[in-house]
Amino acid sequence: MIKKYEAKIIEIGEEVEIFSEENMMVIFDDSVPIELRTFGVIHEKVHLLGEIESGDVLEIAGEPYDILFVGSKVNDTINEIGHCTISFNGETSADLPGTMCVEKKALPELAVGAKIQIYKA
């Protein structure tokens, strides 16, 4: 297992459920402006250790998800502001370049202190 990213969740916006109803989650690091925090899962600022690719694994709060698609801007935005939109839809493409698609299964139970990890299996 090669770790590419690991950050601890430090805040869960009060509007995160709006996105979870659409099987989506938006993540940002703690440098994000206050107006974006309400709908985001906020984590500590860290940098990518390797480029995220299809076939990698996203793990949130101990729940693993196979990464099926990585939009063209995902690696840049994660490295800059810890941001991407995660779609739990099982698709292999997305319209927005900042979207990562993972296998279709229930979203993880979020908690402050839980980890967001990305690794090559």
C-alpha positions, 0 to 999 in steps of 0.5 A: 500500500502506497499512501498518497494523501492522509488528513484528519477531519476537523469540522463538518459543515451544517449543510453537508447533508444537502450533498449527501442526499445526492450521494456527494461529498465536498471536501476542503482543507482548513484554509477555505473561506468561511462561506464555503465551510457550511457545505464542506467536510473540512480537514487539516491542510496536507499535501499530496504525496503522489498523483491520484489515479483511477484504481486508487482507494479513497478511505473515509472514516475507515470505509474504503471506496475504489476510485473509478474516475479522477477529474482533470483538476482534482490533483491540483485542487486537492494540493492547493486547498484540499478540495474536490467533490466526491461522487459516490455514484459508481460512474467512470466520468463526470462533467466537472473537472474537480470531481472524483467518482468512486464506487456506488455504496453508502456514504461513510459515517462522518466524525471529527477526528476521522481520517480521509486517506488515498492510497494505491492498493 
